[in-house]
Amino acid sequence: MATVSFQVAFVSWTAREIPVKIYGHQDGRAPDEVPSPPLAEVTLNATPAELRAMAKFLSDCADEMDRMGDHYDHVHLSDRLKQFRTSPHFVVMRG
């Protein structure tokens, strides 16, 4: 079975019951080559330490969004945490 990895961008989040929009693209394809419909599921195959690092990254992104307001665009996990350089792209965007 072939392995497919996705670039994931978390696009919107609120405390109300509005779903986060998640987008991705197949490994080896540029994100702008093919428009991506929203994904229905994301699976993270990670260790507890990796999940904690990602959780802190997400919390830090939320704090940065609060500080920057509409000027916040996007942040790549691998730009902030070098141990994720060889992982699929994980991008947080302002919703």
BADRENLO-533474 format. One line per field, with one value per atom (N, C-alpha, C): residue number from 1; atom name; x, y, z. Coordinates in steps of 0.001 Angstrom, whole numbers, plus 500000, padded with zeros to 6 digits. Example, Ala and Ser with C-alpha at 12.3 -4.5 7.8 and 13.67 -1.06 7.14 Angstrom:
# residues 2
papa c(1,1,1,2,2,2)
zagu c(N,CA,C,N,CA,C)
xx c(513190,512300,513200,512850,513670,512900)
yy c(494310,495500,496700,497750,498940,500030)
zz c(507800,507800,507800,507080,507140,507870)
This chain:
# residues 95
papa c(1,1,1,2,2,2,3,3,3,4,4,4,5,5,5,6,6,6,7,7,7,8,8,8,9,9,9,10,10,10,11,11,11,12,12,12,13,13,13,14,14,14,15,15,15,16,16,16,17,17,17,18,18,18,19,19,19,20,20,20,21,21,21,22,22,22,23,23,23,24,24,24,25,25,25,26,26,26,27,27,27,28,28,28,29,29,29,30,30,30,31,31,31,32,32,32,33,33,33,34,34,34,35,35,35,36,36,36,37,37,37,38,38,38,39,39,39,40,40,40,41,41,41,42,42,42,43,43,43,44,44,44,45,45,45,46,46,46,47,47,47,48,48,48,49,49,49,50,50,50,51,51,51,52,52,52,53,53,53,54,54,54,55,55,55,56,56,56,57,57,57,58,58,58,59,59,59,60,60,60,61,61,61,62,62,62,63,63,63,64,64,64,65,65,65,66,66,66,67,67,67,68,68,68,69,69,69,70,70,70,71,71,71,72,72,72,73,73,73,74,74,74,75,75,75,76,76,76,77,77,77,78,78,78,79,79,79,80,80,80,81,81,81,82,82,82,83,83,83,84,84,84,85,85,85,86,86,86,87,87,87,88,88,88,89,89,89,90,90,90,91,91,91,92,92,92,93,93,93,94,94,94,95,95,95)
zagu c(N,CA,C,N,CA,C,N,CA,C,N,CA,C,N,CA,C,N,CA,C,N,CA,C,N,CA,C,N,CA,C,N,CA,C,N,CA,C,N,CA,C,N,CA,C,N,CA,C,N,CA,C,N,CA,C,N,CA,C,N,CA,C,N,CA,C,N,CA,C,N,CA,C,N,CA,C,N,CA,C,N,CA,C,N,CA,C,N,CA,C,N,CA,C,N,CA,C,N,CA,C,N,CA,C,N,CA,C,N,CA,C,N,CA,C,N,CA,C,N,CA,C,N,CA,C,N,CA,C,N,CA,C,N,CA,C,N,CA,C,N,CA,C,N,CA,C,N,CA,C,N,CA,C,N,CA,C,N,CA,C,N,CA,C,N,CA,C,N,CA,C,N,CA,C,N,CA,C,N,CA,C,N,CA,C,N,CA,C,N,CA,C,N,CA,C,N,CA,C,N,CA,C,N,CA,C,N,CA,C,N,CA,C,N,CA,C,N,CA,C,N,CA,C,N,CA,C,N,CA,C,N,CA,C,N,CA,C,N,CA,C,N,CA,C,N,CA,C,N,CA,C,N,CA,C,N,CA,C,N,CA,C,N,CA,C,N,CA,C,N,CA,C,N,CA,C,N,CA,C,N,CA,C,N,CA,C,N,CA,C,N,CA,C,N,CA,C,N,CA,C,N,CA,C,N,CA,C,N,CA,C,N,CA,C,N,CA,C,N,CA,C,N,CA,C,N,CA,C,N,CA,C)
xx c(500841,500000,500894,500573,501352,501052,502050,501876,501611,500609,500282,500383,501149,501213,500607,500126,499418,500005,499967,500231,498906,498912,497680,497732,496690,496585,495309,495406,494233,493778,492588,492159,491236,490307,489446,489108,488964,488633,487922,486839,486191,485770,485386,484949,483567,482822,481517,481711,480633,480716,480786,481830,482101,483351,483279,484426,485646,486799,488060,488129,488557,488725,490152,490295,491604,491804,492923,493230,494545,494767,496014,496260,497434,497737,498645,498612,499382,500870,501672,503126,503599,504541,505097,504346,503233,502466,502528,502745,502763,501354,501213,499884,499058,499712,498960,498701,499177,498944,497494,496915,495550,494791,493654,492874,492475,492551,492278,490936,490064,488852,489220,488382,488682,488780,489675,489823,488809,488364,487402,488099,489371,490076,491570,492222,493677,494140,495132,495696,497138,497461,498833,499462,500488,501236,502452,502332,503351,503557,504707,505011,504361,504242,503728,504551,505857,506708,506433,506249,505947,504593,503608,502283,502337,503118,503254,503930,504943,505621,504646,503835,502861,501781,501348,500341,500871,502129,502731,502830,503226,503294,501922,500856,499513,499103,499423,499114,499879,501157,501967,501398,500917,500304,499054,498243,497029,497382,498407,498855,499333,500086,500603,499452,498436,497257,496572,496424,495810,496598,497920,498774,498738,498802,498955,497634,496550,495254,495252,494707,494578,495914,497001,498320,498908,498327,498812,498415,499373,499085,499176,500392,500562,501942,502064,503320,503479,504700,505023,505630,505134,505658,507169,507635,509060,509940,509357,510134,510360,509462,509564,510244,510033,510583,511365,512661,513520,513433,512998,512880,511793,510965,509912,510300,511569,512003,511726,511830,511636,510211,509332,507930,507128,505932,505058,504810,504575,504332,503102,503205,502091,502009,500946,500836,499601,499755,498636,498361,497110,496680,495576,495493,494428,493102,492079,490746,489932)
yy c(498835,500000,501239,502203,503431,504343,505056,506017,507382,508049,509392,510311,511365,512342,513637,514439,515642,516847,517987,519256,519668,520017,520351,521793,522519,523903,524043,524421,524656,526074,526188,527464,528233,527583,528378,527619,528358,527734,528763,528359,529192,528287,528869,528086,527485,528027,527469,526209,525514,524268,524514,525172,525394,524592,523701,522825,523579,523102,523593,523126,523979,523586,523091,521899,521277,520976,521432,521212,520457,519807,519091,518810,518282,517842,516633,515846,514612,514919,514084,514222,514291,515169,515290,516254,516786,517746,519100,520130,521479,521851,522584,522935,523724,524465,525272,524545,523290,522535,522113,521617,521097,521683,522335,522821,521657,521870,520808,521019,520015,520122,519923,520387,520156,518661,518306,516919,516601,515349,514924,514389,514003,513397,513635,513783,513866,512895,512096,511162,511570,511769,512093,510847,510337,509186,509768,509965,510717,510129,510459,510065,511068,510718,511692,512987,512876,514080,514937,514312,515069,515757,515053,515659,516842,516717,517841,519036,518771,519856,520531,519735,520296,521084,520580,521285,522650,522694,523977,524907,524362,525150,525764,524964,525471,526545,526337,527335,528634,528506,529684,530414,529650,530268,531047,530481,531169,532478,532441,533660,534697,534238,535144,535740,534930,535435,536523,536289,537295,538599,538503,539700,540425,539665,540261,540613,540012,540300,539948,540861,540614,540538,540918,540860,539452,538564,537176,536480,535808,535089,533590,533052,531617,531326,530146,529705,528217,527818,526407,525813,524665,523965,523777,523361,523067,524315,525493,526729,527071,526617,526898,525768,524530,523364,522529,522653,522028,520505,519867,518401,517939,518855,518506,518855,519162,519544,518475,517204,516137,515581,516164,515736,516420,515903,516633,518045,518971,520350,520427,521176,521416,522929,523524,524968,525442,526501,527116,528463,528656,529919,530545,531840,532561,532288,532007,531731,532987)
zz c(500000,500000,500000,499155,499049,500227,500674,501748,501142,501628,501178,502373,502238,503315,502803,503711,503347,504042,503348,504008,504621,505860,506551,506998,506705,507165,507968,509219,510035,509745,509204,508675,509604,510278,511152,512426,513510,514795,515648,516278,517280,518420,519533,520684,520441,519488,519145,518318,518034,517284,515782,515357,513942,513615,512648,512398,511858,512255,511707,510256,509369,507969,507792,507240,507070,505589,505041,503633,503532,502408,502221,500759,500485,499125,499201,498143,498103,498019,498676,498638,497187,496907,495566,494669,495111,494321,495012,494255,494820,495263,496376,496871,495858,494974,494010,492692,492532,491298,491152,492222,492187,493370,493130,494274,495169,496456,497409,498091,498039,498847,500311,501239,502655,502962,503863,504289,505373,505403,506419,507661,507530,508655,508515,509652,509712,510783,510472,511437,511706,512970,513360,513953,513323,513820,514526,515843,516578,517965,518535,519912,520868,522150,523119,523133,523025,523025,521789,520626,519406,519518,520076,520247,521212,522281,523227,522556,521746,521023,520053,519366,518430,519174,520323,521122,521571,522005,522406,521198,520040,518810,518510,518596,518310,519315,520576,521596,521332,520968,520639,519418,518424,517239,517627,518512,518959,519668,520510,521198,520188,519191,518163,517341,517029,516315,517115,518426,519286,519255,519317,519313,517980,516876,515545,514863,515312,514695,513213,512411,510971,510236,510887,510248,510269,511071,511135,509847,509205,507967,508197,508259,508487,509064,509699,510291,510002,509637,509407,510677,511080,512250,512130,510963,510784,510846,510647,510793,512260,513117,514541,515313,514872,515566,514561,514606,513590,513557,514652,514635,513653,513146,512195,510748,510495,509142,508095,508460,507485,507505,508308,508373,507274,506970,506045,506582,505701,506105,506990,508072,508986,509117,508599,508494,509256,510030,510724,510058,509655,509021,509857,509767,510463,509753,510529,509975,509849)
